[in-house]
Amino acid sequence: MRVALNGWFWNHLATGSGQYLRRLVAALIADDPTLQLHVFTPTLQESDPGIESNPRLKLISRAAPRTHLGKVRWEQILVPRWSAQVGADLLHVPYWAPPLHSSIPVVVTAHDIIPLVLKPYRGGWRVRAYTALVSAGTPRAQLVLTDSEASRDDILKHLHVVPNQVRAIPLAVDQAYVPTPSPEDARLRGALKVASRYFLYLGGFDVRKNVATLFDAFSIVHQTYPDVSLVVAGRLPASDTDFHPDPRRLAQAARLPDGAVRFVGFVSEAQKLALYRGARAFVFPSSYEGFGYPALEAIACGVPVVASDASSLPEVVGDAGVLLQPQDISGIAGALIQLLIDEPFHAGLVRRARIQSQRFSWQQTAKETRDAYRDVAFPLTQAKSTSGSKSMPPNNKIEV
């Protein structure tokens, strides 16, 4: 089977879409020796010899203007045309940007549809126009993949698709995310001036991340346990707005004294691992996540999680943490205190974290994605082989 992929984010490893594309391609190549992948990328900037040298992977670099209209032309016209030219059985768009028209079947991964679910994320007219475009293209895809059942429910609610047209396939983390400490962990934490006992938050600071509630809860903890700090990792916003509130101001508003919160800014992968493995718990009160990647990274490192019970987080965390309503300040504070003082409780969550994290692997993600490809590329064969157990949506292929 020959699959074409839109590789717009191939060079953007700092983004979730870029990481998803790279890891999925590597896992697909390892999973199925009959699979041939053609990835159309803008000019290559970063190489990965481990997968790029595989003869079953063709990285096809094409120049593309880095403008709004250039990106839309890439997604809507160029990649579908090139995919047909190489004789692909289907085109996979690994982020929410399906073409309106394609002469071959389309699979699209919509990690989330936040602009349709949350009003503050609808943006200006360009964002709204782009959202309308990809929303119109989504029902024309033969299959829509997403990262969680919660996101699948959102897609069914907000887009004109039928249930058997949407499939939830969970993601996974890199193999480096393990509980076993690295000899470098302590040195890396020391370089970041992190105290010996701390809770960790790592992520963005846009309004849905609910960081103000995190600081309010930690201020309760800090009053009784002043030797415990909160480490906050992530690139700080350039300005203080309603959409991107400055967390330093929020910490002051929560009356946290200087030194109670340690802002370490953007961290490398090695620093991130060291911070996870040294934390007493990871705190993630986000009010909405399409998947909740940081929570999975934490439990993969054997760290208990205190998170909200909203959207996809219960699917990721399972019984490896404490799940509370996003605005439950006293509940979050109580969970953190219990994790500080109740060793059996903490140890139990550490054990459950290791078990829960084993349910997610890129091998499984690749297998389920490959099965989705086959269901789309060869629907009649799949229908016969499953004796009618799977019902695929009608072929919406539009000739151009």
TORKOL-366427 format. One record per residue (C-alpha): residue in three letters; x, z, y. Coordinates in steps of 0.001 Angstrom, whole numbers, padded with zeros to 6 digits, always signed. Example, Ala and Ser with C-alpha at 12.3 -4.5 7.8 and 13.67 -1.06 7.14 Angstrom:
ALA+012300+007800-004500 SER+013670+007140-001060 
***
This chain:
MET+000000+000000+000000 ARG+001275-000950+003433 VAL+000330+001331+006325 ALA+001025+000749+010009 LEU+001305+003747+012340 ASN+001104+004024+016089 GLY+004444+005669+016913 TRP+003918+006288+020633 PHE+005022+009925+020210 TRP+007912+009251+017804 ASN+010488+010150+020454 HIS+008553+013170+021788 LEU+009573+015968+019436 ALA+008633+018650+021958 THR+004962+017682+021553 GLY+002647+018583+018700 SER+001779+014903+018202 GLY+005445+013994+017919 GLN+006182+016733+015395 TYR+003103+015808+013363 LEU+004109+012143+013213 ARG+007726+012814+012171 ARG+006860+015408+009538 LEU+003955+013425+008133 VAL+006035+010251+007800 ALA+008832+012147+006030 ALA+006363+013784+003642 LEU+004524+010523+002929 ILE+007779+008728+002105 ALA+008722+011542-000286 ASP+005240+011746-001813 ASP+004469+008158-002811 PRO+007123+005633-003920 THR+004604+002780-003596 LEU+003888+003431+000076 GLN+005400+001217+002778 LEU+005220+002469+006361 HIS+005602+000386+009510 VAL+005890+002620+012594 PHE+005598+000879+015963 THR+007537+002843+018556 PRO+008548+002394+022174 THR+012313+002099+022642 LEU+013951+004514+020211 GLN+015653+007483+021838 GLU+016177+010044+019082 SER+017152+009190+015531 ASP+016507+010962+012254 PRO+018855+009426+009656 GLY+017228+011441+006872 ILE+014079+009342+006966 GLU+015026+006316+009064 SER+017436+005086+006378 ASN+014657+004906+003770 PRO+013981+001258+002863 ARG+010229+001931+002635 LEU+010110+002946+006299 LYS+010372+000299+009001 LEU+010712+001540+012570 ILE+009750-001353+014813 SER+010779-000762+018416 ARG+008820-002562+021105 ALA+009234-002170+024858 ALA+006302-000478+026591 PRO+005782+000508+030228 ARG+005377+004257+030707 THR+002244+003951+032795 HIS-001384+004910+032177 LEU-002411+001279+031764 GLY+000672+000507+029695 LYS-000203+003261+027237 VAL-003809+002073+026963 ARG-002674-001524+026371 TRP-000272-000273+023680 GLU-003066+001628+021887 GLN-005948-000791+022336 ILE-004326-004226+022027 LEU-000681-004315+020989 VAL-000485-001905+018036 PRO-003647-003261+016333 ARG-002313-006817+016780 TRP+001151-005993+015421 SER-000331-004047+012503 ALA-002316-007083+011392 GLN+000735-009328+011805 VAL+002816-007268+009339 GLY+000010-007429+006770 ALA-000867-003747+006856 ASP-003765-002558+004728 LEU-004731-000144+007485 LEU-003635+001270+010826 HIS-003193+005036+011243 VAL-003300+006329+014809 PRO-001878+009882+014473 TYR-003409+011194+017693 TRP-006795+010759+019346 ALA-006493+007169+020584 PRO-008381+004813+018246 PRO-008713+001174+019313 LEU-012139-000198+020100 HIS-011376-003347+018101 SER-009161-003909+015086 SER-009040-006628+012456 ILE-007862-004089+009854 PRO-009339-000678+008954 VAL-008386+002262+011184 VAL-007681+005908+010393 VAL-007349+008181+013415 THR-006165+011797+013570 ALA-008030+013786+016220 HIS-006188+017096+016256 ASP-008851+018424+018589 ILE-011334+017117+021158 ILE-010716+019791+023778 PRO-011806+017635+026776 LEU-015266+017363+025240 VAL-015507+021006+024182 LEU-014042+022845+027197 LYS-015141+021876+030711 PRO-011898+022943+032528 TYR-009963+020424+030408 ARG-011939+017339+031450 GLY-009482+016590+034257 GLY-009695+013941+036947 TRP-011227+010506+036742 ARG-008339+009023+034736 VAL-008616+011717+032052 ARG-012406+011388+031942 ALA-012204+007595+031666 TYR-009615+007820+028882 THR-011721+010408+027027 ALA-014735+008116+027274 LEU-012663+005223+025890 VAL-011336+007074+022841 SER-014731+008705+022251 ALA-016281+005235+022064 GLY-013569+004076+019667 THR-013841+007019+017275 PRO-017075+005962+015486 ARG-015515+002549+014833 ALA-012695+004092+012790 GLN-013224+004050+009051 LEU-012014+007654+008779 VAL-011286+010453+011227 LEU-008763+013079+010152 THR-008508+016453+011837 ASP-006577+019680+011308 SER-009295+022238+010583 GLU-012912+022659+009597 ALA-013581+024077+013062 SER-012323+020877+014684 ARG-014312+018838+012171 ASP-017462+020662+013268 ASP-016645+019872+016910 ILE-016145+016196+016120 LEU-019456+015991+014266 LYS-021192+017724+017158 HIS-019759+015733+020053 LEU-019009+012258+018645 HIS-021263+009702+016982 VAL-019828+009953+013482 VAL-021354+010795+010113 PRO-020132+013720+007957 ASN-018358+011623+005319 GLN-016442+009856+008096 VAL-014529+013029+009078 ARG-012032+014837+006854 ALA-010159+018089+007568 ILE-006529+018080+006374 PRO-004562+021210+007381 LEU-001047+020952+008764 ALA+002073+022870+007712 VAL+005330+024144+009168 ASP+008921+023138+008695 GLN+010776+024578+005710 ALA+012987+026605+008075 TYR+010066+028972+008742 VAL+010728+031630+006122 PRO+010818+035448+006258 THR+014462+035675+005194 PRO+016542+036538+008294 SER+019385+034307+009366 PRO+022769+035923+010105 GLU+022367+034511+013623 ASP+018974+036091+014333 ALA+020245+039339+015842 ARG+022773+037534+018038 LEU+020140+035108+019311 ARG+017748+037923+020157 GLY+020548+039784+021899 ALA+021366+036740+024005 LEU+017721+036687+025108 LYS+017951+040423+025963 VAL+015124+041315+023617 ALA+014563+044999+022767 SER+014629+046235+019189 ARG+010873+046908+019003 TYR+008570+044265+020403 PHE+005413+042250+019968 LEU+005623+038496+020490 TYR+003519+035887+022234 LEU+004680+032272+022057 GLY+002677+029364+023399 GLY+001208+027822+026515 PHE-000287+029488+029557 ASP-003336+027348+030278 VAL-006549+029254+030704 ARG-007805+029021+027093 LYS-004703+030873+025868 ASN-006289+034045+027264 VAL-002989+035612+028293 ALA-004675+037954+030794 THR-006465+039707+027913 LEU-003140+039994+026079 PHE-001548+041819+029032 ASP-004558+044094+029513 ALA-004404+045086+025835 PHE-000640+045605+025858 SER-000876+047811+028951 ILE-002937+050255+026864 VAL-000282+050218+024138 HIS+002577+050642+026597 GLN+001089+053773+028131 THR+001573+055622+024825 TYR+004558+053692+023458 PRO+006777+052838+026457 ASP+009731+051963+024215 VAL+007873+048926+022824 SER+008021+045683+024798 LEU+006108+042426+024803 VAL+008207+039272+024547 VAL+006570+036195+026059 ALA+008126+032841+025135 GLY+007203+029455+026529 ARG+007905+027318+029568 LEU+006396+029042+032601 PRO+003975+027021+034759 ALA+005437+025427+037861 SER+002633+026783+040041 ASP-000039+029466+039860 THR-003499+027887+039479 ASP-006824+028752+037901 PHE-006032+026317+035084 HIS-002397+027450+034639 PRO-002300+031069+035852 ASP+001232+032402+036290 PRO+001705+035004+033525 ARG+004045+037045+035724 ARG+001198+037604+038165 LEU-001152+038442+035288 ALA+001318+041046+034008 GLN+001423+042654+037434 ALA-002384+042611+037631 ALA-002454+044495+034319 ARG-000212+047161+035966 LEU+002584+046662+033507 PRO+005847+048101+034853 ASP+009008+046044+035258 GLY+010721+045589+031919 ALA+007591+046071+029802 VAL+007239+042316+029438 ARG+010258+040138+028752 PHE+009729+036494+029794 VAL+012307+034412+027936 GLY+011026+030939+028901 PHE+011431+027879+026713 VAL+013251+028636+023440 SER+015040+026469+020896 GLU+013923+026271+017270 ALA+016655+028709+016216 GLN+015667+031172+018949 LYS+012001+030791+018032 LEU+012716+031670+014403 ALA+014772+034694+015431 LEU+011970+035929+017696 TYR+009308+035521+015021 ARG+011337+037300+012331 GLY+012186+040233+014574 ALA+008684+040872+015900 ARG+006511+043739+014764 ALA+003521+041423+015147 PHE+002563+038141+016744 VAL-000284+038307+019277 PHE-002392+035201+019864 PRO-005759+035861+021556 SER-006456+032189+022343 SER-010114+031378+022829 TYR-009788+027866+021369 GLU-007319+026148+019044 GLY-007636+022896+017148 PHE-005338+024398+014524 GLY-003281+027288+015897 TYR+000227+026211+014966 PRO+002047+029290+016357 ALA-000071+031572+014178 LEU+000977+029626+011071 GLU+004626+029709+012144 ALA+004368+033489+012481 ILE+002840+034155+009066 ALA+005319+031744+007475 CYS+008013+034070+008849 GLY+006230+037043+007260 VAL+004917+038421+010548 PRO+001419+039966+010834 VAL-000835+038305+013388 VAL-003345+039791+015818 ALA-005496+036871+016928 SER-008937+035929+018097 ASP-011657+035061+015632 ALA-012453+031851+017535 SER-012315+028192+016478 SER-009714+027415+013777 LEU-007684+030642+013835 PRO-009548+032379+010975 GLU-008736+029373+008741 VAL-005037+029646+009523 VAL-004592+033427+009600 GLY-006929+034340+006744 ASP-006357+037943+005669 ALA-002766+037936+006979 GLY-003769+039464+010282 VAL-006395+041164+012385 LEU-009042+038875+013886 LEU-011010+040050+016914 GLN-013223+038604+019609 PRO-011088+036935+022310 GLN-012076+039416+025047 ASP-011870+042575+022904 ILE-009130+044319+024898 SER-009486+047710+023218 GLY-009674+046136+019767 ILE-006464+044174+020287 ALA-004732+047282+021636 GLY-005929+049328+018665 ALA-004673+046736+016181 LEU-001243+046665+017823 ILE-000999+050459+017780 GLN-001983+050576+014113 LEU+000687+048011+013312 LEU+003212+050212+015094 ILE+002427+053502+013382 ASP+000802+052635+010024 GLU+003590+051435+007745 PRO+001403+050750+004657 PHE-000997+048720+006804 HIS+001871+046721+008305 ALA+003514+046157+004919 GLY+000213+044983+003442 LEU-000207+042356+006142 VAL+003396+041210+005666 ARG+002659+040602+001959 ARG-000557+038771+002776 ALA+001218+036668+005392 ARG+003634+035352+002802 ILE+000792+034522+000421 GLN-001389+032897+003088 SER+001430+030721+004415 GLN+002024+029266+000938 ARG-001388+027601+001133 PHE-000002+025173+003689 SER+002646+022570+002879 TRP+003589+019139+004139 GLN+003515+017933+000544 GLN-000179+018816+000332 THR-000845+017348+003778 ALA+000848+014105+002697 LYS-001082+013973-000575 GLU-004443+014391+001138 THR-003501+011867+003826 ARG-002396+009335+001210 ASP-005705+009846-000616 ALA-007493+009177+002670 TYR-005518+005948+003094 ARG-006523+004775-000368 ASP-010174+005583+000204 VAL-010104+003433+003344 ALA-007884+000558+002161 PHE-009488+000197-001258 PRO-013033+001591-000924 LEU-014528-000341-003834 THR-011733+000690-006218 GLN-012018+004305-005137 ALA-015787+004280-005494 LYS-015502+003021-009094 SER-012718+005448-010001 THR-014703+008426-008735 SER-018006+007256-010245 GLY-019702+007418-006915 SER-018550+010955-006104 LYS-017251+009843-002688 SER-019323+008027-000126 MET-017318+006183+002487 PRO-018824+005063+005776 PRO-019656+001378+006133 ASN-016812-000939+007019 ASN-016818-001199+010806 LYS-014070-003808+010885 ILE-014342-006086+013898 GLU-012473-009387+013876 VAL-010465-010236+016994 
***
